[in-house]
Amino acid sequence: MSKYVDLKYLDRIAKRLEKSNLKKYHKSLTWGSISNHFNACIVDVYDNSCMLIDEKKLKELKADMVEKAVEDDNC
């Protein structure tokens, strides 16, 4: 399923995910790095004001970022 969002949407999610990982696991990728991984879910960008994202892909990527924090913590 696709969804229209503003351009800062993925950055806000990345910052929130970084903060959550740091609280839970005391380790995390930076929000910039997480945000770069989220670029894979962008379908299209319109007029520098909004973009179309694949929500299913975003959900998978968010879970993957949490798994990376857990894997790094177990090393």
C-alpha positions as CSV (number, residue, x, y, z in Angstrom):
1,M,0.0,0.0,0.0
2,S,1.3,3.5,-0.9
3,K,0.9,6.7,1.1
4,Y,1.6,10.4,0.4
5,V,3.8,12.0,3.1
6,D,5.8,15.2,3.4
7,L,9.5,15.2,2.7
8,K,10.7,15.2,6.3
9,Y,8.5,12.2,7.3
10,L,11.2,9.6,6.9
11,D,13.8,11.7,8.8
12,R,11.3,12.0,11.7
13,I,10.8,8.2,11.8
14,A,14.6,7.7,11.6
15,K,15.2,10.0,14.5
16,R,12.5,8.3,16.6
17,L,13.9,4.9,15.8
18,E,17.4,5.9,16.7
19,K,16.2,7.3,20.0
20,S,14.2,4.1,20.7
21,N,17.1,1.8,19.9
22,L,19.4,3.8,22.1
23,K,17.0,3.6,25.0
24,K,16.4,-0.2,24.6
25,Y,19.7,-1.5,23.4
26,H,22.2,1.4,24.2
27,K,23.3,1.1,20.5
28,S,22.0,2.3,17.3
29,L,22.8,3.4,13.8
30,T,22.7,7.2,13.4
31,W,19.4,8.7,12.2
32,G,21.1,9.8,9.0
33,S,22.2,6.2,8.3
34,I,18.7,4.9,9.1
35,S,17.2,7.5,6.9
36,N,19.4,6.4,4.0
37,H,18.1,2.9,4.4
38,F,14.6,4.2,4.3
39,N,15.2,5.7,0.8
40,A,14.4,2.2,-0.6
41,C,10.7,2.7,0.2
42,I,10.3,5.9,-1.7
43,V,8.3,5.3,-4.8
44,D,8.2,8.9,-6.2
45,V,8.8,12.5,-5.2
46,Y,6.4,15.3,-6.3
47,D,7.2,19.0,-6.5
48,N,9.5,19.2,-3.5
49,S,6.5,19.1,-1.2
50,C,5.5,15.5,-0.9
51,M,6.5,11.9,-1.8
52,L,4.8,8.6,-2.3
53,I,6.2,5.8,-0.1
54,D,5.5,2.1,0.1
55,E,4.2,1.5,3.6
56,K,4.8,-2.3,3.6
57,K,8.5,-1.8,2.6
58,L,8.9,0.9,5.3
59,K,7.5,-1.4,7.9
60,E,10.0,-4.1,6.8
61,L,12.9,-1.6,6.9
62,K,12.0,-0.4,10.4
63,A,12.0,-4.0,11.7
64,D,15.4,-4.5,10.0
65,M,16.8,-1.4,11.7
66,V,15.7,-2.8,15.1
67,E,17.2,-6.2,14.3
68,K,20.5,-4.5,13.4
69,A,20.6,-2.8,16.8
70,V,19.8,-6.1,18.5
71,E,22.5,-8.0,16.5
72,D,25.1,-5.4,17.3
73,D,24.2,-5.6,21.0
74,N,24.6,-9.4,21.1
75,C,28.2,-9.3,19.7
